[in-house]
């Protein structure tokens, strides 16, 4: 009888244990797929998902108000991408300031922190453009507010630290975002970001071109540029044939003659923006005795004769609009070219935007950002290239800045990055980025010189080549 009672008691305990375990299992929430979590965000929709080993990559649309001050006055679909690694890793918020790439890629800070990456297409770049487009709503505050809404939407999913980044116009964008929403990000890495505080004062660029590289290289470049204007008549005939063959027109800039001169005057700037001193070997050494074909080919390779056609300008209307309303645009002089050969000089952004779009310049916009950075920068890193013309007017830090840095990569162009800095600055920059992302290993906290990217280099994801843009654009 005792054995029967013991057996019955053991059975009751076993049944109770199994029931309790079953209840616990039933109470555990089922893991939600990251795609479902993203698509549960109001206004978020999927365009496509592309596979990549070790990540999930999504191309998405997010509904944004045309005017963040009056959200009820219409919306548009803004394209973003998410390179998802793990919700427990930090997130890098990237924008290039133009269109967003729909292929998986990883910016330098993303590799450094081994994190997720959210990339945003800048408003008014097709297809992220309202229809019809109210161009008065294309400004740096509205764009910063786009980023702020995306951050707020994604922060509940990616709850670890965030760092914003971008190169060139993207570096400017990251800086403006920090100025208007300084509590969103835990750090900012702005690459080769121009800072045109006073639009009418551009002497810094003239000083840059007088000393960049070597005298031999400067003379070769200046010689080709001058010769392209001396030979304007025969080369414009070639240009006209080229335009006819490709269906190019010149309504926005006004004439083939204006477009030709704009391309030629971009030549020296374009070389230093995208090339290195070693590339001077490819420039015709004796421009006066070079063939027309050699002069044409050199200018076309560096500046691109399609740049100022209607077709070449159309994609970049939003940039030129902003350059002519807030960002400013450089004007440089050409002491190596006689005035009789220059008819228009550096043309203003107004000449590159259809006349149907009204423009009015706001000189206070960049002064405001510059002042804010000097006095309020926190956890900000600005990286420039020694031989990049856009770095002639950089951001500078004032006494109010804290844990912020401006560094210059020797010999580098518009593709300057942390990896190109001198060793001690490279280690410091890497250590600060890791710390801002809250993923600095203990050995790095103790010794910043030990800082290294946490993720191994991936030749496809981490392509470091500067994204080449024909014409004078950051």
C-alpha positions as CSV (number, residue, x, y, z in Angstrom):
1,X,0.0,0.0,0.0
2,X,2.9,2.4,0.9
3,X,4.5,1.7,-2.5
4,X,1.3,2.5,-4.2
5,X,0.9,5.8,-2.3
6,X,4.5,6.7,-3.1
7,X,4.0,5.9,-6.8
8,X,0.8,8.0,-6.8
9,X,2.5,10.9,-5.1
10,X,5.5,10.8,-7.6
11,X,3.0,10.8,-10.5
12,X,1.2,13.9,-9.2
13,X,4.5,15.8,-8.8
14,X,5.6,14.7,-12.3
15,X,2.3,15.8,-13.8
16,X,2.6,19.2,-12.0
17,X,6.1,19.7,-13.2
18,X,5.2,18.9,-16.8
19,X,2.2,21.2,-16.6
20,X,4.3,24.1,-15.1
21,X,6.9,23.7,-17.8
22,X,4.3,23.6,-20.5
23,X,2.7,26.8,-19.1
24,X,6.1,28.5,-19.0
25,X,6.8,27.5,-22.6
26,X,3.5,28.8,-23.7
27,X,4.0,32.1,-21.9
28,X,7.4,32.8,-23.7
29,X,6.9,35.3,-26.6
30,X,7.7,33.9,-30.0
31,X,10.7,35.6,-31.6
32,X,9.5,38.2,-34.1
33,X,11.4,38.3,-37.5
34,X,13.3,41.6,-38.0
35,X,11.4,42.2,-41.3
36,X,8.1,42.0,-39.5
37,X,9.3,44.4,-36.8
38,X,10.4,46.9,-39.4
39,X,7.2,46.6,-41.3
40,X,5.1,47.0,-38.1
41,X,6.3,50.7,-38.0
42,X,3.5,52.9,-39.2
43,X,4.4,54.3,-42.6
44,X,7.1,51.7,-43.4
45,X,6.7,49.5,-46.4
46,X,9.0,47.0,-48.1
47,X,10.5,47.5,-51.6
48,X,12.7,44.5,-51.6
49,X,15.0,42.4,-49.5
50,X,18.4,41.3,-50.8
51,X,20.5,38.5,-49.3
52,X,24.0,39.1,-47.9
53,X,26.0,36.7,-45.7
54,X,25.9,37.7,-42.1
55,X,23.3,40.4,-42.6
56,X,19.7,41.1,-43.6
57,X,19.4,43.9,-46.1
58,X,16.1,45.8,-46.7
59,X,15.2,48.5,-49.2
60,X,12.2,50.4,-47.7
61,X,9.9,53.3,-48.1
62,X,9.0,55.5,-45.2
63,X,6.1,58.0,-45.3
64,X,7.3,61.5,-44.5
65,X,5.5,64.8,-44.3
66,X,6.5,67.3,-47.0
67,X,6.5,69.9,-44.3
68,X,7.5,68.8,-40.8
69,X,6.0,72.0,-39.4
70,X,2.6,71.2,-41.0
71,X,2.5,67.4,-41.2
72,X,-1.1,67.5,-42.4
73,X,-0.2,69.3,-45.6
74,X,0.8,66.2,-47.6
75,X,3.3,63.3,-47.5
76,X,5.9,61.6,-49.8
77,X,7.7,58.3,-49.8
78,X,11.3,58.5,-48.7
79,X,13.6,55.6,-49.6
80,X,15.8,54.1,-46.9
81,X,17.8,50.9,-46.5
82,X,18.6,48.9,-43.4
83,X,21.7,46.6,-43.2
84,X,20.7,44.5,-40.2
85,X,23.2,42.6,-38.1
86,X,21.8,42.4,-34.6
87,X,19.5,44.5,-32.5
88,X,22.0,44.2,-29.7
89,X,24.7,46.0,-31.8
90,X,25.1,49.8,-32.3
91,X,23.6,51.4,-35.4
92,X,25.2,53.8,-37.8
93,X,22.9,56.3,-39.6
94,X,24.4,57.2,-43.0
95,X,23.4,59.6,-45.8
96,X,25.5,60.6,-48.8
97,X,23.3,63.7,-49.2
98,X,22.0,62.4,-52.6
99,X,20.4,59.2,-53.8
100,X,20.7,56.1,-51.6
101,X,22.3,52.9,-53.0
102,X,20.0,50.0,-53.1
103,X,22.9,47.5,-52.8
104,X,24.4,46.3,-49.5
105,X,27.3,48.4,-48.4
106,X,29.0,49.3,-45.1
107,X,30.4,52.7,-44.3
108,X,33.7,52.9,-42.3
109,X,32.1,53.6,-38.9
110,X,29.8,50.6,-39.4
111,X,32.8,48.4,-39.9
112,X,34.6,50.0,-36.9
113,X,31.7,49.3,-34.5
114,X,30.5,46.1,-36.2
115,X,27.0,47.3,-36.2
116,X,23.8,47.9,-38.2
117,X,23.5,50.6,-40.8
118,X,20.5,52.7,-41.7
119,X,20.9,54.7,-44.9
120,X,18.6,57.6,-46.0
121,X,18.0,59.0,-49.4
122,X,18.0,62.8,-49.2
123,X,14.6,64.4,-49.8
124,X,13.7,65.6,-53.3
125,X,16.2,63.2,-54.9
126,X,14.2,61.0,-57.2
127,X,12.2,58.9,-56.3
128,X,12.1,60.5,-52.8
129,X,10.3,63.6,-54.1
130,X,6.8,64.9,-53.4
131,X,4.6,65.3,-56.5
132,X,4.1,68.1,-57.2
133,X,7.3,69.3,-55.6
134,X,7.1,72.4,-53.3
135,X,10.8,73.3,-53.5
136,X,10.5,75.8,-50.6
137,X,10.3,72.7,-48.4
138,X,13.8,71.5,-49.4
139,X,16.1,72.9,-46.7
140,X,18.5,71.6,-44.1
141,X,16.0,71.7,-41.3
142,X,13.4,69.7,-43.2
143,X,16.0,67.1,-44.1
144,X,17.3,66.9,-40.5
145,X,13.7,66.4,-39.4
146,X,13.4,63.5,-41.9
147,X,16.4,61.8,-40.2
148,X,14.9,62.6,-36.7
149,X,11.6,60.8,-37.6
150,X,13.4,57.8,-39.0
151,X,15.6,57.6,-35.9
152,X,12.5,57.8,-33.6
153,X,10.8,55.1,-35.6
154,X,13.7,52.7,-35.5
155,X,15.2,53.4,-32.0
156,X,12.7,51.1,-30.3
157,X,14.1,48.2,-32.4
158,X,17.7,49.3,-32.5
159,X,18.0,50.5,-28.9
160,X,21.8,50.5,-28.6
161,X,23.9,53.6,-29.3
162,X,23.7,55.4,-32.7
163,X,26.3,57.2,-34.7
164,X,25.5,59.4,-37.7
165,X,27.9,59.7,-40.6
166,X,28.2,60.8,-44.2
167,X,30.8,61.9,-46.7
168,X,30.9,65.3,-48.5
169,X,27.3,66.5,-48.7
170,X,26.5,63.6,-46.5
171,X,29.0,64.9,-44.0
172,X,27.3,68.3,-44.1
173,X,24.0,66.5,-43.6
174,X,25.2,64.6,-40.5
175,X,26.5,67.9,-39.1
176,X,23.2,69.8,-39.7
177,X,21.3,66.9,-38.2
178,X,23.4,67.2,-35.1
179,X,22.8,70.9,-35.0
180,X,19.0,70.6,-35.0
181,X,18.6,67.4,-33.1
182,X,21.7,67.2,-30.8
183,X,20.1,64.6,-28.5
184,X,19.5,61.9,-31.1
185,X,23.0,60.6,-31.8
186,X,25.7,59.4,-29.5
187,X,28.4,60.5,-32.0
188,X,29.0,62.0,-35.4
189,X,31.7,61.1,-38.0
190,X,31.6,63.7,-40.8
191,X,33.9,63.1,-43.8
192,X,35.2,65.8,-46.1
193,X,32.3,68.2,-45.2
194,X,32.6,71.7,-46.7
195,X,31.7,74.7,-44.5
196,X,31.0,77.7,-46.7
197,X,30.2,80.2,-43.9
198,X,30.4,83.3,-46.0
199,X,29.3,82.5,-49.6
200,X,31.0,85.6,-51.1
201,X,34.4,85.0,-49.5
202,X,36.2,82.2,-51.3
203,X,39.8,83.2,-51.2
204,X,40.7,80.0,-49.3
205,X,40.1,78.1,-52.5
206,X,42.5,80.3,-54.4
207,X,45.2,79.7,-51.8
208,X,44.5,76.0,-51.9
209,X,45.1,75.8,-55.7
210,X,48.2,77.9,-55.4
211,X,50.0,75.3,-53.3
212,X,48.3,71.9,-53.6
213,X,50.5,69.0,-54.9
214,X,53.6,70.0,-56.7
215,X,54.4,72.9,-59.0
216,X,55.0,70.5,-61.9
217,X,51.6,68.9,-61.5
218,X,49.8,72.2,-61.1
219,X,51.5,73.5,-64.3
220,X,50.4,70.5,-66.3
221,X,46.8,70.8,-65.2
222,X,46.7,74.6,-65.7
223,X,48.2,74.1,-69.2
224,X,45.5,71.7,-70.3
225,X,42.8,73.8,-68.8
226,X,44.0,76.9,-70.6
227,X,44.6,75.1,-73.9
228,X,41.0,73.8,-73.8
229,X,39.8,77.4,-73.8
230,X,42.3,78.6,-76.4
231,X,41.0,75.8,-78.7
232,X,37.4,76.6,-77.9
233,X,36.2,76.8,-81.5
234,X,37.4,73.4,-82.7
235,X,36.6,71.6,-79.4
236,X,33.1,73.1,-79.3
237,X,32.4,71.7,-82.8
238,X,33.4,68.3,-81.3
239,X,31.1,69.0,-78.3
240,X,28.2,69.8,-80.6
241,X,28.6,66.5,-82.5
242,X,29.0,64.7,-79.2
243,X,25.8,66.3,-77.9
244,X,23.8,65.5,-81.1
245,X,25.0,61.8,-81.0
246,X,23.8,61.4,-77.4
247,X,20.6,63.6,-77.5
248,X,22.0,66.1,-75.1
249,X,20.4,69.6,-74.7
250,X,21.4,72.8,-72.9
251,X,18.2,74.6,-72.0
252,X,18.9,74.9,-68.3
253,X,22.4,76.3,-68.5
254,X,21.4,78.4,-71.5
255,X,23.8,77.3,-74.3
256,X,26.4,74.8,-75.4
257,X,29.1,77.5,-75.0
258,X,28.2,78.1,-71.3
259,X,28.2,74.3,-70.7
260,X,31.6,73.9,-72.4
261,X,33.3,76.6,-70.3
262,X,31.7,75.2,-67.1
263,X,33.2,71.8,-67.8
264,X,36.6,73.2,-68.6
265,X,36.7,75.4,-65.5
266,X,35.9,72.3,-63.4
267,X,38.9,70.5,-64.7
268,X,41.6,71.4,-62.1
269,X,39.2,71.2,-59.2
270,X,37.9,67.8,-60.4
271,X,41.4,66.4,-60.7
272,X,42.3,67.2,-57.1
273,X,38.9,66.1,-55.8
274,X,39.1,62.6,-57.2
275,X,42.7,62.0,-58.2
276,X,46.1,61.8,-56.4
277,X,49.4,63.3,-57.1
278,X,50.5,60.1,-58.7
279,X,47.8,60.5,-61.4
280,X,49.6,63.6,-62.7
281,X,51.5,61.2,-64.8
282,X,48.4,60.8,-67.0
283,X,48.0,64.5,-67.7
284,X,49.4,65.7,-71.1
285,X,52.8,67.2,-70.3
286,X,53.0,69.7,-73.2
287,X,49.5,71.0,-73.6
288,X,50.4,73.5,-76.3
289,X,51.6,70.7,-78.6
290,X,49.1,68.1,-77.6
291,X,46.4,67.0,-80.1
292,X,42.8,68.2,-79.8
293,X,41.9,64.7,-79.0
294,X,44.3,64.5,-76.1
295,X,43.0,67.8,-74.6
296,X,39.4,66.6,-75.1
297,X,40.0,63.2,-73.6
298,X,41.7,64.6,-70.5
299,X,39.0,67.1,-69.8
300,X,36.2,64.6,-70.5
301,X,37.8,62.0,-68.2
302,X,38.1,64.4,-65.3
303,X,35.2,66.8,-65.7
304,X,32.8,65.0,-68.0
305,X,31.3,66.8,-70.9
306,X,27.8,65.5,-70.1
307,X,27.8,67.2,-66.7
308,X,26.1,70.5,-67.6
309,X,23.7,69.1,-70.2
310,X,20.0,69.1,-69.2
311,X,20.3,65.4,-68.8
312,X,23.4,65.6,-66.6
313,X,22.0,68.3,-64.4
314,X,18.5,66.8,-63.9
315,X,19.5,64.3,-61.3
316,X,21.2,67.0,-59.2
317,X,18.6,69.7,-59.3
318,X,18.0,69.3,-55.5
319,X,21.7,69.8,-54.8
320,X,22.1,72.9,-56.9
321,X,18.9,74.3,-55.5
322,X,20.3,73.9,-52.0
323,X,23.7,75.4,-53.0
324,X,21.8,78.4,-54.3
325,X,19.5,78.8,-51.3
326,X,21.5,77.8,-48.2
327,X,24.7,75.8,-48.7
328,X,26.6,78.2,-50.8
329,X,29.0,77.5,-53.7
330,X,32.6,78.3,-54.3
331,X,34.0,80.8,-56.8
332,X,37.6,80.6,-57.8
333,X,39.9,82.6,-60.0
334,X,42.2,81.4,-62.8
335,X,45.4,83.5,-62.8
336,X,47.0,81.2,-65.4
337,X,44.3,82.0,-68.0
338,X,44.0,85.3,-69.8
339,X,40.7,87.0,-69.2
340,X,39.9,87.1,-72.9
341,X,39.5,83.3,-72.8
342,X,37.0,83.3,-69.9
343,X,33.5,84.5,-70.8
344,X,31.4,83.4,-67.8
345,X,33.7,82.3,-64.9
346,X,32.4,80.0,-62.3
347,X,28.7,80.1,-62.8
348,X,26.3,80.3,-59.8
349,X,23.9,77.5,-58.9
350,X,21.0,79.5,-60.3
351,X,22.3,78.6,-63.8
352,X,22.0,74.9,-63.1
353,X,18.4,74.9,-61.9
354,X,15.4,75.3,-64.2
355,X,14.0,78.8,-64.1
356,X,10.6,77.5,-63.2
357,X,12.0,76.8,-59.7
358,X,12.3,80.0,-57.6
359,X,15.4,80.5,-55.5
360,X,16.5,82.9,-52.8
361,X,19.7,82.7,-50.9
362,X,19.7,82.6,-47.1
363,X,23.1,83.8,-45.9
364,X,22.4,83.1,-42.2
365,X,21.9,79.3,-42.6
366,X,25.6,78.3,-42.7
367,X,26.7,80.9,-40.2
368,X,24.2,79.4,-37.7
369,X,25.5,75.9,-38.2
370,X,29.2,77.1,-38.0
371,X,28.6,79.0,-34.8
372,X,26.7,76.0,-33.3
373,X,29.5,73.6,-34.1
374,X,32.2,75.8,-32.6
375,X,30.3,76.3,-29.3
376,X,28.3,73.1,-28.9
377,X,30.0,70.2,-30.7
378,X,29.9,67.0,-28.6
379,X,31.3,63.7,-29.8
380,X,32.0,65.0,-33.3
381,X,34.8,64.0,-35.6
382,X,35.5,65.8,-38.9
383,X,37.9,64.1,-41.3
384,X,39.4,65.9,-44.3
385,X,41.8,65.1,-47.2
386,X,45.0,67.2,-47.5
387,X,44.6,67.5,-51.3
388,X,40.8,67.8,-51.4
389,X,39.6,71.3,-52.6
390,X,36.4,71.0,-50.5
391,X,38.5,70.9,-47.4
392,X,39.8,74.5,-48.0
393,X,36.8,75.7,-46.0
394,X,36.5,73.2,-43.2
395,X,34.5,73.0,-40.0
396,X,36.6,74.3,-37.0
397,X,36.1,73.8,-33.3
398,X,35.8,76.5,-30.7
399,X,36.3,76.6,-26.9
400,X,32.8,75.2,-26.4
401,X,33.5,72.0,-28.2
402,X,33.9,68.8,-26.1
403,X,35.4,65.5,-27.1
404,X,35.4,66.6,-30.7
405,X,38.1,66.6,-33.3
406,X,39.2,67.8,-36.8
407,X,41.7,65.6,-38.5
408,X,43.4,65.7,-41.9
409,X,44.6,62.6,-43.9
410,X,47.9,63.4,-45.6
411,X,47.9,63.2,-49.4
412,X,44.3,62.1,-49.6
413,X,41.5,63.5,-51.8
414,X,37.7,63.6,-51.4
415,X,37.8,60.0,-50.3
416,X,39.7,60.7,-47.1
417,X,38.8,58.5,-44.2
418,X,39.9,57.4,-40.7
419,X,42.0,54.6,-42.2
420,X,44.1,57.2,-44.1
421,X,45.0,59.3,-41.0
422,X,48.5,59.2,-39.5
423,X,48.8,56.3,-37.0
424,X,48.2,58.1,-33.7
425,X,45.2,60.0,-35.1
426,X,43.8,56.9,-36.7
427,X,44.0,55.1,-33.3
428,X,42.5,58.0,-31.5
429,X,39.6,58.4,-34.0
430,X,38.9,54.7,-33.9
431,X,38.9,54.6,-30.1
432,X,36.5,57.6,-29.8
433,X,34.1,56.0,-32.4
434,X,34.1,52.8,-30.4
435,X,33.6,54.6,-27.2
436,X,30.7,56.7,-28.5
437,X,29.1,53.5,-29.8
438,X,29.6,52.0,-26.3
439,X,31.5,49.0,-27.7
440,X,35.1,49.9,-26.9
441,X,36.9,46.7,-25.5
442,X,38.5,47.0,-22.1
443,X,42.0,47.1,-23.7
444,X,41.0,50.0,-25.8
445,X,39.6,51.9,-22.9
446,X,42.9,51.4,-21.1
447,X,45.0,52.0,-24.2
448,X,43.4,53.9,-27.1
449,X,46.4,53.1,-29.3
450,X,45.1,49.5,-29.4
451,X,41.9,50.5,-31.2
452,X,41.0,48.5,-34.3
453,X,37.8,48.1,-36.3
454,X,35.7,45.3,-34.7
455,X,34.6,43.8,-38.0
456,X,37.0,42.3,-40.5
457,X,37.3,44.1,-43.8
458,X,34.9,42.9,-46.5
459,X,36.0,43.8,-50.0
460,X,32.4,44.0,-51.3
461,X,30.7,45.7,-48.3
462,X,33.6,48.1,-47.4
463,X,34.6,49.5,-50.8
464,X,36.6,52.7,-50.0
465,X,36.6,54.3,-53.4
466,X,35.2,57.8,-53.4
467,X,31.9,58.1,-55.2
468,X,32.8,60.1,-58.3
469,X,30.5,62.9,-59.3
470,X,31.1,64.8,-62.5
471,X,30.9,68.6,-62.2
472,X,31.5,70.7,-59.2
473,X,29.6,69.0,-56.4
474,X,30.6,67.9,-52.9
